[in-house]
Amino acid sequence: MDDITTGQTRIIIKACVTDIPGNPQGRFRLLGDLFCQEFLGRNLDISYRGSSYDHVHIPCDFDSDQPIRRYFIYDLNITGTLQKEELLQLPHLVYYVSRNNSKW
């Protein structure tokens, strides 16, 4: 398996949308930043510049004021458009997260 810090990887995070603090419209970004800071030592990089970037698949109702759980999908260190077969070859890591007393 590729190293998560450099290899192309799909990260799937299931979270309660109301557990993600801040502006509801920015939840996908904040959750991605928190993950990347914890595991990669950097922020989510969704700007397409340079040799790689991060892509976010934003779920419906991510900005809901109801405590619903959604899957946030992040493709990290992507170097270009992936065909279905290429995507299936990427490591897929799944995390179920929750917040308790302001801690993940």
C-alpha positions in Angstrom: 0.0 0.0 0.0 1.2 3.5 -0.8 2.2 5.8 2.1 -0.8 8.0 2.9 1.4 11.0 3.1 2.5 10.8 -0.6 0.5 8.2 -2.4 -2.9 8.7 -4.0 -5.5 7.6 -1.4 -9.2 7.8 -0.9 -10.3 8.7 2.6 -13.9 8.2 3.7 -15.0 9.8 6.9 -18.5 9.2 8.3 -19.4 12.0 10.8 -22.4 13.6 12.3 -22.6 16.9 10.4 -23.6 18.9 13.5 -20.4 17.7 15.3 -18.3 19.7 12.9 -18.0 23.2 14.4 -18.1 26.5 12.6 -20.0 27.6 9.5 -22.1 24.8 8.1 -21.1 25.7 4.5 -17.4 25.1 5.5 -17.9 21.7 7.2 -16.4 19.7 4.4 -13.3 21.9 4.4 -12.8 21.9 8.2 -13.2 18.1 8.5 -10.7 17.6 5.7 -8.3 20.1 7.3 -8.6 18.3 10.7 -7.9 14.9 9.1 -5.0 16.2 7.0 -3.4 18.0 10.0 -3.7 14.9 12.2 -2.4 12.4 9.7 -0.4 14.3 7.1 0.9 17.4 9.0 -0.7 19.7 6.5 -4.1 21.3 5.5 -6.4 19.9 2.8 -5.1 21.3 -0.5 -8.0 21.6 -3.0 -6.2 24.1 -5.2 -5.3 22.5 -8.5 -1.7 23.7 -8.8 1.5 21.8 -8.9 1.9 18.1 -9.2 -0.9 16.9 -6.9 -4.0 18.1 -5.1 -6.8 16.9 -2.9 -10.4 16.4 -4.2 -13.5 16.5 -2.1 -16.8 14.7 -2.8 -19.3 16.8 -0.8 -22.4 14.8 0.5 -25.9 16.1 0.3 -27.2 17.8 3.5 -23.6 18.4 4.8 -24.9 21.8 6.0 -28.0 20.5 7.7 -28.9 21.8 11.2 -30.1 18.2 12.0 -27.7 15.7 13.6 -27.5 13.4 10.6 -24.5 11.3 9.6 -22.9 11.6 6.2 -19.9 10.2 4.4 -17.3 12.8 3.3 -15.0 11.4 0.7 -11.5 12.9 0.1 -9.2 11.8 -2.7 -5.7 12.9 -1.5 -2.6 13.5 -3.5 -4.4 13.1 -6.8 -2.2 13.8 -9.9 -5.0 13.9 -12.5 -8.2 12.5 -13.7 -8.7 8.8 -12.7 -10.6 6.2 -14.6 -12.8 3.8 -12.7 -10.2 1.1 -12.8 -7.5 3.4 -11.5 -9.8 4.6 -8.7 -10.5 1.1 -7.6 -6.8 0.4 -7.3 -6.3 3.2 -4.8 -6.1 2.4 -1.1 -9.4 3.2 0.6 -9.4 4.1 4.3 -12.6 4.5 6.2 -13.0 6.4 9.5 -16.1 6.7 11.7 -15.7 9.8 13.9 -17.6 11.5 16.6 -17.1 14.4 19.0 -17.3 14.2 22.8 -16.6 17.2 25.0 -15.1 19.1 22.0 -12.7 16.3 21.2 -12.7 13.9 18.2 
